[in-house]
């Protein structure tokens, strides 16, 4: 009998055996019988590798282990359990198992489908499993049998729902919306000239959520038909001439590349030099003019 690999999750057996059981010559010598049983349970005889040893499970009960050589089963081994009757000289095969070793590759722990789901996994045609104790919901209104009271509750108060949003579900939704892409920290909201609270296309919500959120009704806005926070914003504000309010977020520091040198060609600046006087050909006239222009010096004593 070949058991499934799920036996790996079974607790380890700690049964104590005697030294006589560990030295059972009949069961210890039945290696060939155990190998044949493992090869019959495997898809191919080549999937059973070398003999890894034997472990005594009890009186006249022993398991032989063989290496598993299949691709993807590193660290796994075939375990063949043998037994014999009292005073018997022939071993009998009890079961064949494929079990993981200490360094075997194992699949991750299995989780139910309902616990593996994440927001965004539901597609067209999918249905979420029903949760009777969902903490995000609480019991709503139920019919009383009185037509007058029921008509008031259904028509005027809109209470014809078995369960309604609980405070926990409301708070979780508010935090998720406010921290999402339609809250005040979105890049488009930071760069917008004004907030949604002053936009004419904002449809406020009712109830406690209306204190912080509304629905955008502007076809030109990227948030059209979606819930936005009152301090959100975009470039399709109804008052596009609103002055751009200063941002509370610090401006990015300029990027300066200090490792690159930009070579700039500088042309020499033209100098307005005065023209030199033309030399005179009359040497005597020049000497006389210089003598007249020279100041008189008193005679030396």
C-alpha positions as CSV (number, residue, x, y, z in Angstrom):
1,X,0.0,0.0,0.0
2,X,1.4,3.4,-1.0
3,X,0.2,6.4,1.1
4,X,0.1,10.0,0.0
5,X,2.8,12.6,0.9
6,X,0.4,14.1,3.3
7,X,1.7,11.6,5.8
8,X,4.6,14.1,6.3
9,X,2.3,16.2,8.6
10,X,1.8,13.2,10.9
11,X,3.5,13.5,14.3
12,X,6.8,11.6,14.8
13,X,6.6,8.2,16.4
14,X,8.5,8.0,19.7
15,X,7.8,4.3,20.5
16,X,10.6,2.8,22.5
17,X,11.9,-0.6,21.2
18,X,14.2,-3.1,22.8
19,X,17.7,-3.8,21.6
20,X,16.5,-7.2,20.6
21,X,14.0,-5.7,18.1
22,X,16.7,-3.5,16.7
23,X,18.8,-6.5,16.0
24,X,16.2,-8.7,14.3
25,X,18.2,-10.6,11.8
26,X,15.3,-11.6,9.6
27,X,14.0,-8.1,9.2
28,X,17.4,-6.5,8.8
29,X,18.3,-8.9,6.0
30,X,15.1,-8.3,4.0
31,X,16.6,-5.4,2.1
32,X,15.9,-6.9,-1.3
33,X,12.3,-7.6,-0.4
34,X,11.8,-4.0,0.8
35,X,13.4,-2.6,-2.4
36,X,11.1,-4.7,-4.6
37,X,8.1,-3.4,-2.7
38,X,9.3,0.2,-3.1
39,X,9.9,-0.3,-6.9
40,X,6.4,-1.7,-7.3
41,X,4.9,1.4,-5.5
42,X,7.0,3.8,-7.6
43,X,6.3,4.9,-11.1
44,X,9.6,3.5,-12.3
45,X,12.1,1.2,-10.7
46,X,14.7,3.9,-11.3
47,X,12.9,6.1,-8.8
48,X,14.2,4.0,-5.9
49,X,17.8,4.8,-5.0
50,X,20.3,3.6,-2.5
51,X,19.4,2.0,0.8
52,X,19.6,4.6,3.6
53,X,19.2,2.2,6.6
54,X,16.6,0.6,8.8
55,X,14.7,1.7,11.8
56,X,13.0,-0.7,14.3
57,X,9.4,0.4,14.9
58,X,8.6,-2.3,17.5
59,X,8.8,-6.0,18.2
60,X,9.1,-7.8,14.9
61,X,8.4,-4.6,13.0
62,X,11.1,-2.7,11.0
63,X,11.2,0.0,8.3
64,X,13.7,0.2,5.5
65,X,14.4,3.6,3.9
66,X,15.5,4.1,0.3
67,X,16.5,7.4,-1.4
68,X,13.9,8.9,-3.8
69,X,15.6,9.8,-7.1
70,X,12.6,11.5,-8.8
71,X,13.1,15.1,-10.0
72,X,11.8,17.6,-7.5
73,X,11.9,15.2,-4.6
74,X,15.2,16.2,-3.0
75,X,15.4,14.9,0.5
76,X,12.5,12.5,0.2
77,X,12.8,8.8,0.8
78,X,10.8,5.6,0.3
79,X,9.9,3.9,3.6
80,X,9.0,0.2,3.5
81,X,7.7,-1.3,6.7
82,X,8.3,-5.1,7.2
83,X,6.9,-7.5,9.9
84,X,7.1,-11.1,10.8
85,X,5.1,-13.5,13.0
86,X,6.5,-14.8,16.2
87,X,9.2,-17.4,15.5
88,X,8.7,-16.7,11.8
89,X,11.7,-16.7,9.4
90,X,10.0,-14.8,6.6
91,X,9.4,-11.0,6.4
92,X,6.1,-9.6,5.2
93,X,5.5,-6.2,3.6
94,X,3.1,-4.0,5.6
95,X,3.1,-0.7,3.8
96,X,5.1,1.5,1.4
97,X,5.3,5.3,2.0
98,X,7.0,8.3,0.3
99,X,8.1,10.5,3.2
100,X,10.1,13.8,3.4
101,X,13.4,14.0,5.2
102,X,14.8,16.9,7.3
103,X,16.0,18.9,4.3
104,X,13.1,17.9,1.9
105,X,11.4,20.5,-0.3
106,X,7.8,20.9,1.0
107,X,4.8,22.8,-0.3
108,X,3.7,25.8,1.8
109,X,1.0,25.2,4.4
110,X,-2.4,24.9,2.9
111,X,-4.9,27.6,3.5
112,X,-8.6,27.5,2.7
113,X,-9.8,29.5,-0.3
114,X,-11.7,31.9,1.8
115,X,-8.5,32.8,3.8
116,X,-6.4,33.2,0.7
117,X,-8.6,35.8,-1.0
118,X,-7.4,39.4,-1.0
119,X,-9.1,42.6,-2.1
120,X,-9.1,42.8,-5.8
121,X,-9.1,39.0,-6.4
122,X,-12.9,38.8,-7.1
123,X,-13.6,38.8,-10.8
124,X,-16.8,38.7,-12.9
125,X,-18.8,35.6,-11.9
126,X,-17.0,35.0,-8.6
127,X,-18.9,34.8,-5.3
128,X,-17.4,35.5,-1.9
129,X,-18.1,32.9,0.7
130,X,-20.7,33.9,3.3
131,X,-19.5,35.0,6.7
132,X,-22.2,35.0,9.3
133,X,-19.9,36.6,11.9
134,X,-18.3,39.3,9.7
135,X,-17.2,42.0,12.2
136,X,-17.7,44.7,9.5
137,X,-21.5,44.1,9.7
138,X,-24.1,44.2,12.4
139,X,-27.7,43.2,12.5
140,X,-30.1,45.6,10.8
141,X,-33.8,46.0,10.9
142,X,-36.2,43.1,10.5
143,X,-39.9,43.2,9.7
144,X,-42.3,43.4,12.6
145,X,-45.5,42.3,10.8
146,X,-47.2,45.7,11.3
147,X,-47.8,47.1,7.8
148,X,-47.8,50.7,8.9
149,X,-44.5,50.4,10.8
150,X,-42.9,48.3,8.1
151,X,-43.9,50.8,5.4
152,X,-42.4,53.6,7.3
153,X,-39.2,51.7,8.0
154,X,-38.9,50.5,4.4
155,X,-40.1,53.6,2.4
156,X,-38.9,56.5,4.7
157,X,-36.0,55.1,6.7
158,X,-34.7,52.5,4.2
159,X,-34.1,49.9,6.8
160,X,-35.1,46.8,4.8
161,X,-31.7,45.2,5.2
162,X,-30.8,42.2,7.3
163,X,-27.3,43.5,8.1
164,X,-25.8,47.0,7.9
165,X,-22.3,48.5,8.2
166,X,-20.9,48.3,11.7
167,X,-18.7,51.0,13.3
168,X,-15.7,48.8,12.7
169,X,-16.5,48.4,9.0
170,X,-17.2,52.1,8.6
171,X,-13.8,53.0,10.3
172,X,-11.9,50.5,8.2
173,X,-13.4,51.9,5.0
174,X,-12.8,55.5,6.0
175,X,-9.1,54.8,6.7
176,X,-8.7,52.8,3.5
177,X,-10.2,55.6,1.4
178,X,-8.4,58.4,3.1
179,X,-5.0,56.7,2.7
180,X,-5.7,55.6,-0.9
181,X,-5.2,57.3,-4.2
182,X,-8.2,59.6,-3.7
183,X,-7.1,61.1,-0.4
184,X,-5.2,64.3,0.4
185,X,-1.7,62.7,-0.1
186,X,-2.2,61.7,-3.7
187,X,0.2,63.5,-6.1
188,X,-2.7,65.0,-8.0
189,X,-4.2,66.3,-4.8
190,X,-1.0,67.9,-3.6
191,X,-0.6,69.8,-6.9
192,X,-4.2,70.8,-7.3
193,X,-5.1,74.5,-6.9
194,X,-8.1,73.9,-4.6
195,X,-9.7,71.1,-2.5
196,X,-12.8,69.1,-3.4
197,X,-14.8,70.7,-0.5
198,X,-15.1,73.9,-2.6
199,X,-15.8,72.1,-5.9
200,X,-19.3,72.4,-7.4
201,X,-19.1,68.8,-8.7
202,X,-18.8,67.2,-5.3
203,X,-21.8,65.2,-4.1
204,X,-21.6,64.8,-0.3
205,X,-22.3,61.5,1.4
206,X,-24.9,61.0,4.1
207,X,-24.2,59.9,7.7
208,X,-20.8,59.9,9.5
209,X,-18.9,59.3,6.3
210,X,-20.3,62.5,4.8
211,X,-18.1,64.5,7.2
212,X,-15.0,63.4,5.4
213,X,-16.0,62.1,1.9
214,X,-18.1,62.8,-1.1
215,X,-18.6,61.5,-4.7
216,X,-17.1,63.2,-7.7
217,X,-19.6,64.0,-10.5
218,X,-17.2,65.7,-13.0
219,X,-16.8,63.9,-16.3
220,X,-13.5,65.6,-16.9
221,X,-12.0,64.5,-13.6
222,X,-10.0,61.3,-13.3
223,X,-12.1,60.6,-10.1
224,X,-15.5,60.8,-11.8
225,X,-18.0,58.5,-10.0
226,X,-15.6,57.6,-7.2
227,X,-15.4,58.5,-3.5
228,X,-13.0,61.3,-2.7
229,X,-12.0,62.9,0.5
230,X,-13.1,66.5,1.1
231,X,-9.4,67.7,1.1
232,X,-8.6,65.8,-2.1
233,X,-8.3,67.8,-5.4
234,X,-7.6,67.6,-9.1
235,X,-7.1,69.8,-12.1
236,X,-10.8,69.7,-13.0
237,X,-12.0,71.8,-10.1
238,X,-15.1,73.8,-10.9
239,X,-13.4,77.1,-10.0
240,X,-10.3,76.7,-12.2
241,X,-9.4,80.4,-11.6
242,X,-8.9,79.7,-7.9
243,X,-5.4,80.9,-6.7
244,X,-2.9,78.1,-6.2
245,X,-2.6,77.6,-2.5
246,X,0.9,77.1,-1.1
247,X,1.7,73.4,-0.5
248,X,2.5,72.2,3.0
249,X,4.9,69.6,1.6
250,X,8.5,70.7,1.4
251,X,9.9,71.3,-2.1
252,X,12.4,68.9,-3.5
253,X,16.0,70.0,-3.2
254,X,17.6,70.9,-6.6
255,X,19.9,68.3,-8.1
256,X,23.4,69.5,-8.6
257,X,25.9,67.3,-10.5
258,X,29.3,68.2,-8.9
259,X,31.2,65.5,-10.8
260,X,30.7,66.9,-14.3
261,X,32.5,70.0,-15.6
262,X,30.8,71.9,-18.4
263,X,33.3,73.6,-20.8
264,X,32.2,77.1,-21.9
265,X,34.1,78.9,-24.6
266,X,34.7,82.6,-23.7
267,X,35.6,85.1,-26.5
268,X,38.2,87.8,-25.7
269,X,36.6,91.2,-25.0
270,X,37.4,93.9,-27.5
271,X,39.3,96.8,-25.8
272,X,38.7,100.4,-27.0
273,X,42.3,101.5,-27.1
274,X,43.2,105.2,-28.0
275,X,45.1,105.6,-31.2
276,X,48.8,106.4,-30.7
277,X,50.0,109.9,-31.8
278,X,51.7,110.2,-35.1
279,X,55.5,110.8,-34.9
280,X,56.7,114.2,-36.1
281,X,59.5,114.5,-38.7
282,X,60.8,117.9,-37.4
283,X,63.1,117.0,-34.5
284,X,63.9,120.6,-33.7
285,X,60.3,121.6,-33.4
286,X,59.6,118.7,-31.1
287,X,62.5,119.5,-28.8
288,X,61.4,123.2,-28.6
289,X,57.9,122.2,-27.7
290,X,59.0,119.8,-25.0
291,X,61.3,122.6,-23.6
292,X,58.4,125.0,-23.4
293,X,56.1,122.5,-21.8
294,X,58.7,121.5,-19.1
295,X,58.3,123.4,-15.8
296,X,61.0,125.7,-14.6
297,X,63.2,124.4,-11.9
298,X,65.0,126.7,-9.4
299,X,68.8,126.8,-9.6
300,X,70.6,124.5,-7.3
301,X,72.5,126.2,-4.5
